């Protein structure tokens, strides 16, 4: 099992890492939240062990960012912040378990093993690609042919939805539900307006169009066929 420990207290980090290694696991230790986010979104881990109070990016924000990147690696908070509200906050941020300091290593190991035995969550992509168009969910960045494309938040979400269903025709109603969370017709041209703006940014400056209008049906994003 491969474990990432995010802990800025060296004594605690060494203690946990040594115990995990002795138990037969591979253990990486990082003492900064931002570095840990980069590592957790680029390398596969079985469990994350996270202190809430780490520099760079606190543990709560770290796990929220990991979940926002569609990464379901089980995470346990290991922290001295022990109030009921704090534990609830940690679980609502995307944590799977919560253990307060001081702690017994045997209990931590048992909890880590229990998390690892859970049915695996289907791995989610953090980078979507259609032809030469690329959308990075972690960096919130879009590029085509290596050129950065600046999108507004709603345009980014619209593109993500279209790219996740590459080649499938998405109707106006489907887009209203998945991009705007509308379960009714607002009787506006919000979809058409945003599609037009998105097309102007991802297609018009380039030779080959990827975003296609299917007459009287909806929209589809796909490479040339």
C-alpha positions as CSV (number, residue, x, y, z in Angstrom):
1,X,0.0,0.0,0.0
2,X,1.2,3.5,-0.8
3,X,0.6,6.3,1.7
4,X,1.1,10.0,1.5
5,X,1.6,11.7,4.9
6,X,1.1,15.5,5.0
7,X,2.6,16.6,8.3
8,X,4.9,19.6,9.1
9,X,5.9,18.3,12.6
10,X,9.1,16.4,11.9
11,X,8.9,14.1,15.0
12,X,5.3,13.1,14.2
13,X,6.0,12.7,10.5
14,X,9.0,10.5,11.2
15,X,7.1,8.4,13.7
16,X,4.2,7.8,11.3
17,X,6.4,7.1,8.3
18,X,8.6,4.7,10.3
19,X,5.6,2.8,11.5
20,X,4.1,2.5,8.1
21,X,7.3,1.3,6.5
22,X,7.7,-1.3,9.3
23,X,4.1,-2.4,8.5
24,X,5.2,-3.1,5.0
25,X,3.8,0.0,3.3
26,X,5.5,2.6,1.0
27,X,5.3,6.1,2.7
28,X,6.0,9.5,1.3
29,X,6.1,12.5,3.6
30,X,5.4,16.1,2.6
31,X,5.4,19.1,5.0
32,X,3.7,21.7,2.8
33,X,0.0,21.6,1.7
34,X,0.6,23.0,-1.8
35,X,3.4,20.5,-2.5
36,X,1.1,17.8,-1.2
37,X,-1.7,18.9,-3.6
38,X,0.6,18.6,-6.5
39,X,1.8,15.2,-5.4
40,X,-1.6,13.8,-4.6
41,X,-3.0,14.8,-8.0
42,X,0.0,13.5,-9.9
43,X,0.8,10.2,-8.2
44,X,-1.5,7.3,-7.2
45,X,-1.9,6.7,-3.4
46,X,-4.0,4.3,-1.5
47,X,-4.5,6.6,1.5
48,X,-3.8,10.2,2.5
49,X,-2.9,11.0,6.1
50,X,-3.3,14.7,6.6
51,X,-2.6,17.2,9.4
52,X,-5.1,20.1,9.3
53,X,-2.5,22.7,10.3
54,X,0.2,22.6,7.6
55,X,1.8,25.6,5.8
56,X,1.2,26.6,2.2
57,X,-2.3,25.1,2.1
58,X,-4.1,23.9,5.2
59,X,-5.4,20.3,5.4
60,X,-9.0,21.2,4.8
61,X,-8.3,23.2,1.7
62,X,-6.0,20.4,0.5
63,X,-8.6,17.7,0.7
64,X,-11.3,20.0,-0.8
65,X,-8.9,20.6,-3.8
66,X,-8.2,16.9,-4.1
67,X,-12.0,16.2,-4.2
68,X,-12.6,19.0,-6.7
69,X,-10.0,17.3,-8.9
70,X,-12.3,14.2,-8.9
71,X,-9.7,12.2,-6.9
72,X,-11.3,9.8,-4.5
73,X,-8.3,8.6,-2.6
74,X,-9.4,7.9,1.0
75,X,-8.1,10.5,3.5
76,X,-7.8,10.5,7.2
77,X,-7.2,13.7,9.2
78,X,-4.5,13.3,11.9
79,X,-4.7,16.5,14.0
80,X,-4.8,18.2,17.4
81,X,-7.9,20.1,16.4
82,X,-10.4,17.9,18.2
83,X,-13.8,19.7,18.7
84,X,-17.0,18.0,17.4
85,X,-17.5,20.9,14.9
86,X,-13.9,20.5,13.7
87,X,-14.4,16.8,13.1
88,X,-17.6,17.5,11.2
89,X,-15.9,20.2,9.2
90,X,-13.1,17.7,8.2
91,X,-15.6,15.1,7.1
92,X,-17.7,17.5,5.1
93,X,-14.5,18.8,3.4
94,X,-14.1,15.3,1.9
95,X,-12.2,13.4,4.7
96,X,-13.1,9.8,5.3
97,X,-11.9,9.6,8.9
98,X,-10.6,11.7,11.7
99,X,-8.1,10.9,14.4
100,X,-6.9,13.4,17.1
101,X,-3.5,13.8,18.6
102,X,-2.1,12.3,20.8
103,X,-2.8,9.0,19.1
104,X,-1.8,5.3,19.3
105,X,0.0,4.2,16.1
106,X,-1.8,0.9,16.2
107,X,-5.1,2.7,15.9
108,X,-3.9,4.9,13.1
109,X,-2.6,1.8,11.2
110,X,-6.0,0.0,11.8
111,X,-7.9,3.0,10.4
112,X,-5.6,3.3,7.4
113,X,-6.0,-0.4,6.6
114,X,-9.7,-0.1,6.9
115,X,-9.8,2.8,4.5
116,X,-7.7,0.9,2.0
117,X,-10.1,-2.1,2.1
118,X,-13.0,0.0,0.9
119,X,-14.1,-0.7,-2.6
120,X,-11.9,1.5,-4.9
121,X,-13.5,4.6,-6.3
122,X,-13.3,4.7,-10.1
123,X,-10.3,6.8,-11.0
124,X,-11.3,10.1,-12.4
125,X,-9.2,12.0,-15.0
126,X,-7.8,15.3,-14.0
127,X,-6.9,16.3,-17.6
128,X,-9.4,16.0,-20.4
129,X,-8.2,15.9,-24.0
130,X,-10.1,16.1,-27.4
131,X,-7.7,16.3,-30.3
132,X,-5.3,19.2,-29.5
133,X,-7.6,20.7,-26.9
134,X,-6.7,20.1,-23.3
135,X,-8.5,21.0,-20.1
136,X,-6.7,20.7,-16.8
137,X,-9.1,20.4,-13.9
138,X,-6.5,20.9,-11.2
139,X,-4.9,24.0,-12.7
140,X,-8.3,25.2,-14.1
141,X,-6.4,25.8,-17.3
142,X,-7.4,25.3,-21.0
143,X,-4.9,25.1,-23.9
144,X,-5.1,24.3,-27.6
145,X,-2.0,23.7,-29.7
146,X,-0.1,24.8,-26.6
147,X,-1.8,28.2,-26.4
148,X,-3.5,29.2,-23.2
149,X,-7.2,30.0,-23.6
150,X,-8.8,32.2,-20.9
151,X,-12.3,31.1,-20.0
152,X,-14.9,32.4,-17.6
153,X,-16.0,30.0,-14.9
154,X,-19.3,29.1,-16.6
155,X,-17.5,28.6,-19.9
156,X,-15.0,26.3,-18.2
157,X,-17.8,24.2,-16.8
158,X,-19.6,24.1,-20.1
159,X,-16.4,22.9,-21.9
160,X,-15.8,20.3,-19.2
161,X,-19.3,18.9,-19.6
162,X,-18.9,18.7,-23.4
163,X,-15.4,17.1,-23.2
164,X,-16.5,14.5,-20.7
165,X,-19.2,13.4,-23.3
166,X,-16.9,13.7,-26.3
167,X,-18.8,12.8,-29.5
168,X,-22.2,12.7,-27.7
169,X,-24.9,15.2,-28.7
170,X,-26.0,17.1,-25.6
171,X,-29.3,18.8,-25.8
172,X,-30.1,22.3,-24.5
173,X,-32.0,20.8,-21.6
174,X,-29.1,18.6,-20.7
175,X,-26.7,21.5,-20.7
176,X,-29.1,23.7,-18.6
177,X,-29.2,20.9,-16.0
178,X,-25.5,20.0,-15.9
179,X,-24.0,23.5,-16.3
180,X,-26.5,25.8,-14.7
181,X,-28.4,23.4,-12.5
182,X,-31.6,24.5,-14.0
183,X,-34.4,21.9,-14.0
184,X,-36.7,24.2,-15.9
185,X,-36.5,26.3,-19.1
186,X,-35.5,29.9,-18.2
187,X,-36.8,31.0,-21.6
188,X,-33.5,32.7,-22.3
189,X,-30.7,32.2,-24.8
190,X,-28.1,31.5,-22.0
191,X,-27.0,28.2,-23.6
192,X,-26.7,29.6,-27.1
193,X,-24.8,32.7,-25.9
194,X,-22.3,30.7,-23.9
195,X,-21.8,28.2,-26.7
196,X,-21.1,31.0,-29.1
197,X,-18.6,32.6,-26.7
198,X,-16.9,29.2,-26.1
199,X,-16.7,28.5,-29.8
200,X,-15.1,32.0,-30.4
201,X,-12.3,31.0,-28.0
202,X,-11.6,27.4,-28.7
203,X,-12.4,27.1,-32.4
204,X,-12.2,30.4,-34.3
205,X,-8.5,31.1,-33.8
206,X,-7.7,27.6,-35.0
207,X,-8.0,25.7,-38.3
208,X,-10.2,22.8,-37.3
209,X,-13.5,23.2,-35.4
210,X,-14.2,20.9,-32.5
211,X,-17.5,22.3,-31.2
212,X,-20.4,21.4,-33.5
213,X,-24.0,22.4,-33.6
214,X,-26.4,19.5,-34.4
215,X,-29.4,21.2,-35.9
216,X,-32.6,21.0,-33.8
217,X,-30.9,18.8,-31.3
218,X,-28.0,20.2,-29.5
219,X,-24.2,20.4,-29.4
220,X,-21.3,18.0,-29.6
221,X,-17.6,18.4,-29.1
222,X,-15.4,16.0,-31.1
223,X,-12.4,15.7,-33.3
224,X,-12.9,15.6,-37.1
225,X,-14.3,12.3,-38.3
